[in-house]
Amino acid sequence: MVDYVVQLTKDATKITPAHHERLRQAGFDDKAILQITLIAAWFNYINRVADALGVGREG
């Protein structure tokens, strides 16, 4: 799962069906894969928004 989330964060366009198959082999069903994807994508999104707005930076 961590490898999948790292790839999603670095370059989601390189996610392939093989990534999903590895998650299934690790015991995740399609609903869990969707949840993992949504949560990771949301955190990436909100962190980029915060970074762009300077949230948490001094000055």
Residue pairs with C-beta under 8 A, 6 or more apart in sequence:
1 23
1 26
1 28
1 36
3 22
4 15
4 19
4 22
4 23
4 36
5 36
5 40
7 14
7 15
7 19
8 15
8 37
8 40
8 41
8 44
9 40
9 44
12 41
20 33
23 32
23 33
23 36
24 30
24 33
28 36
49 55
50 56
